[in-house]
Amino acid sequence: MDLDVFVSAHRAEWDRLDALLRRQRRLTGPEVDELVALYQRTATHLSLIQSSAPDPQLTGRLSQLVARARSAVTGARRASWRDVTRFLTHAFPAAVYRSRHWWAPTALLSTALAVLLGWWIGTHPEVQATIATPSDLRELTRPGGEYETYYSSHPAAAFAAQVWTNNAQAAAMCLVLGVFLGLPVLWILFQNMLNLGIGFGLMSSAGRLDTFLGLVLPHGLLELTAVFVAAGTGLRLGWTVIDPGPRTRRTALAEEGRAAVGMAIGLALVLFVSGAIEGFVTPSGLPTWARITIGVTAELAFLTYVYVLGSRAARTGETGDVAAAERSATVPTAA
């Protein structure tokens, strides 16, 4: 493509579109039709330039022009409760369901790693000695020690809010940083499993594994599932960079990235529930069996939500991406 010739041939159309967008008065019917036609034509011009003769300055100008025209054509749109309902019943569960082949293996491998680390730490006193002094280890693991009092060391509401904030940040980092080939996600996941393995190993070596599980399972099942979903989705996003499939890399990253952002919001809600359990149920005076039952019930409810609503929405073509009307328009780039 001869860029100079192309610009000369179509500059008048772009200028006319810009002039229509700057009109202060209400456009007439013919002017609205002209605006729509020029918007579609300019969007095609932009796509052709991007694919055949990318020029940063021209691309930037046309991108702004197309964005302004699209806003004028489609009009401003406000979120409604219908959008919230659609997100919770279709978009979010479908996105989690579609990622199950990534987060389910991630959950299994990560749990196996945590158990292996716990066994290694619990059966090797020399490893425990590198973690803390013998007196500190006794203080951690004794009845009424730091592992037990940790969950009741702050007011329940404040503790739940702190836990929710920390976990939501970790999940969001897994989702966002996945674009860097998934490497930061693996590190975040390893840190979480290492912390779990240390607690598992130290408490088992002190003969108090049942107490440890009674404290972790009520909130940990749902909390770790949310972390695994975030990590698996982040790894999937990283793989999209390597292998976008039949889509262009840019389109694939845009679609998967938007779905990942939506999942960050949904997982924040899930982690809010696990944080509430950790703040109010885990340190409560309920029997261990009752606290674990609450945790298992919350976990089963989430999995049912994903595999029932999510699979149903996925079969209808839902991907977790924004609605089609809100996506950037795609047009052919070559004849």
Secondary structure, DSSP 8 states (H G I E B T S, - for coil): --HHHHHHHHHHHHHHHHHHHH--S---HHHHHHHHHHHHHHHHHHHHHHHHS--HHHHHHHHHHHHHHHHHHH------HHHHHHIIIIIHHHHHHHTHHHHHHHHHHHHHHHHHHHHHHHT-HHHHHHHS-HHHHHHHHSTTSHHHHGGGSS-HHHHHHHHHHHHHHHHHHHHHHTTTTTHHHHHHHHHHHHHHHHHHHHHHHTT-HHHHHHHHHHHHHHHHHHHHHHHHHHHHHHHHHH--TTS-HHHHHHHHHHHHHHHHHHHHHHHHHHHHIIIIITTSSS-HHHHHHHHHHHHHHHHHIIIIIIHHHHHTT--SS--GGGS-----S--
